[in-house]
């Protein structure tokens, strides 16, 4: 076992040396990464910070204007809404009035047509029917007189050429 002690010491030394090598590699890698990060941080600082400051200044400057725009938009929306409501009420009123006028015109036309029909019937009953009856009566009397006169003319040997024929249709109206 005593012979193994130097072997263990040698192995432990090799392991420590290997660990030291790994630690040096990690240190060098960290140093490169740190340098890259510092360069990136400087670049961000030089480029992004002024941009962020400009954006902050613009937002600070625009904030009151945006507030005014939002307020104006709200007022405009309310105004448009009230105008649309008024327009809707006006259109509904016009439609209702037009509907009433159409109903009145329809009733007026119906009454006029009824009166024309009544007047036509009344004219027919009071004028045309009596005129037809009177015309039929006159034609009957005329036919009777012609018959009597024509009958005498035949007895006397005269002709019937001067006699007017009586239409049969008109006698029975």
C-alpha positions as CSV (number, residue, x, y, z in Angstrom):
1,X,0.0,0.0,0.0
2,X,2.8,2.3,0.5
3,X,3.6,1.9,-3.1
4,X,0.2,3.3,-4.0
5,X,0.6,6.5,-2.2
6,X,2.8,8.2,-4.8
7,X,0.5,7.0,-7.4
8,X,-2.5,8.6,-5.7
9,X,-0.5,11.8,-5.2
10,X,0.4,11.8,-8.9
11,X,-3.2,11.2,-9.9
12,X,-4.4,14.0,-7.5
13,X,-1.8,16.4,-9.0
14,X,-2.9,15.5,-12.5
15,X,-6.5,16.1,-11.6
16,X,-5.7,19.5,-10.0
17,X,-3.7,20.4,-13.1
18,X,-6.6,19.4,-15.3
19,X,-9.0,21.5,-13.2
20,X,-6.6,24.4,-13.3
21,X,-6.6,24.1,-17.1
22,X,-10.4,24.0,-17.3
23,X,-10.5,27.1,-15.0
24,X,-8.1,29.0,-17.2
25,X,-10.1,28.1,-20.3
26,X,-13.3,29.2,-18.6
27,X,-11.6,32.4,-17.5
28,X,-10.4,33.2,-21.0
29,X,-13.8,32.4,-22.5
30,X,-15.5,34.7,-19.9
31,X,-13.0,37.4,-20.7
32,X,-13.8,37.3,-24.4
33,X,-17.6,37.2,-23.7
34,X,-17.2,40.1,-21.2
35,X,-15.4,42.1,-23.9
36,X,-18.1,41.4,-26.4
37,X,-20.8,42.3,-23.9
38,X,-19.0,45.6,-23.0
39,X,-18.8,46.4,-26.7
40,X,-22.5,45.6,-27.2
41,X,-23.4,47.7,-24.2
42,X,-21.4,50.6,-25.5
43,X,-23.1,50.2,-28.9
44,X,-26.5,50.1,-27.3
45,X,-25.7,53.1,-25.2
46,X,-24.5,55.1,-28.2
47,X,-27.4,54.1,-30.5
48,X,-30.4,53.1,-28.4
49,X,-30.2,55.5,-25.6
50,X,-30.5,58.6,-27.9
51,X,-33.3,57.0,-29.7
52,X,-35.1,56.2,-26.5
53,X,-34.5,59.8,-25.3
54,X,-35.9,61.1,-28.6
55,X,-39.0,58.8,-28.3
56,X,-39.5,60.0,-24.7
57,X,-39.3,63.6,-25.8
58,X,-41.7,63.0,-28.7
59,X,-44.2,61.3,-26.4
60,X,-43.8,64.1,-23.9
61,X,-44.5,66.6,-26.6
62,X,-47.4,64.7,-28.2
63,X,-49.2,63.7,-25.1
64,X,-51.2,67.0,-24.7
65,X,-52.0,66.9,-28.5
66,X,-53.1,63.3,-28.3
67,X,-55.3,64.1,-25.3
68,X,-56.9,67.0,-27.3
69,X,-57.4,64.6,-30.3
70,X,-59.1,62.0,-28.0
71,X,-61.3,64.7,-26.5
72,X,-62.3,66.0,-29.9
73,X,-63.0,62.5,-31.1
74,X,-65.2,61.9,-28.1
75,X,-67.1,65.2,-28.7
76,X,-67.4,64.4,-32.4
77,X,-68.8,61.0,-31.7
78,X,-71.4,62.4,-29.3
79,X,-72.3,65.1,-31.9
80,X,-72.6,62.6,-34.7
81,X,-74.7,60.3,-32.5
82,X,-77.1,63.1,-31.6
83,X,-77.4,64.2,-35.3
84,X,-78.1,60.6,-36.4
85,X,-80.8,60.3,-33.7
86,X,-82.4,63.6,-34.9
87,X,-82.1,62.4,-38.5
88,X,-83.8,59.1,-37.6
89,X,-86.6,61.0,-35.8
90,X,-87.1,63.3,-38.8
91,X,-87.1,60.4,-41.3
92,X,-89.6,58.5,-39.1
93,X,-91.8,61.6,-39.0
94,X,-91.6,62.0,-42.8
95,X,-92.4,58.3,-43.3
96,X,-95.4,58.6,-40.9
97,X,-96.7,61.7,-42.6
98,X,-96.3,60.2,-46.1
99,X,-98.1,57.1,-44.9
100,X,-101.0,59.2,-43.6
101,X,-101.2,61.2,-46.8
102,X,-101.2,58.0,-48.8
103,X,-104.1,56.6,-46.6
104,X,-106.0,59.9,-47.1
105,X,-105.4,59.9,-50.8
106,X,-106.6,56.3,-51.0
107,X,-109.7,57.1,-49.0
108,X,-110.4,60.2,-51.2
109,X,-110.0,58.1,-54.3
110,X,-112.2,55.4,-53.0
111,X,-114.9,57.9,-52.0
112,X,-114.7,59.6,-55.4
113,X,-115.0,56.3,-57.2
114,X,-118.0,55.4,-55.1
115,X,-119.6,58.7,-55.8
116,X,-118.9,58.4,-59.5
117,X,-120.5,54.9,-59.5
118,X,-123.5,56.2,-57.5
119,X,-123.9,59.1,-59.9
120,X,-123.6,56.8,-62.9
121,X,-126.2,54.5,-61.4
122,X,-128.5,57.5,-60.5
123,X,-128.1,58.9,-64.1
124,X,-128.9,55.6,-65.5
125,X,-132.0,55.1,-63.3
126,X,-133.3,58.7,-63.6
127,X,-132.4,59.7,-67.1
128,X,-131.4,56.8,-69.4
129,X,-134.0,54.3,-68.3
130,X,-136.9,56.8,-68.6
131,X,-135.5,58.1,-71.9
132,X,-135.4,54.5,-73.3
133,X,-138.9,53.8,-72.0
134,X,-140.2,57.0,-73.5
135,X,-138.3,56.3,-76.7
136,X,-139.9,52.8,-76.8
137,X,-143.3,54.3,-76.1
138,X,-142.8,56.8,-78.9
139,X,-141.6,54.1,-81.3
140,X,-144.6,52.0,-80.3
141,X,-147.0,54.9,-80.9
142,X,-145.2,55.7,-84.2
143,X,-145.4,52.0,-85.3
144,X,-149.1,51.9,-84.4
145,X,-149.8,55.1,-86.3
146,X,-147.8,53.8,-89.3
147,X,-149.6,50.6,-89.1
148,X,-152.9,52.3,-89.1
149,X,-151.9,54.7,-91.8
150,X,-150.1,52.0,-93.8
151,X,-153.1,49.7,-93.5
152,X,-155.3,52.4,-95.0
153,X,-152.8,53.0,-97.7
154,X,-152.9,49.4,-98.6
155,X,-156.7,49.5,-98.8
156,X,-156.4,52.4,-101.1
157,X,-153.9,50.6,-103.3
158,X,-150.9,52.6,-102.3
159,X,-147.4,51.3,-101.7
160,X,-145.5,50.9,-98.5
161,X,-142.3,52.5,-99.9
162,X,-142.6,55.6,-97.8
163,X,-143.0,53.7,-94.7
164,X,-140.0,53.3,-92.4
165,X,-139.3,49.9,-90.9
166,X,-139.4,49.7,-87.1
167,X,-136.5,47.9,-85.4
168,X,-137.9,45.1,-83.2
169,X,-135.0,45.3,-80.7
170,X,-135.8,48.9,-79.6
171,X,-139.5,48.2,-78.9
172,X,-138.7,45.9,-76.0
173,X,-136.3,48.0,-74.0
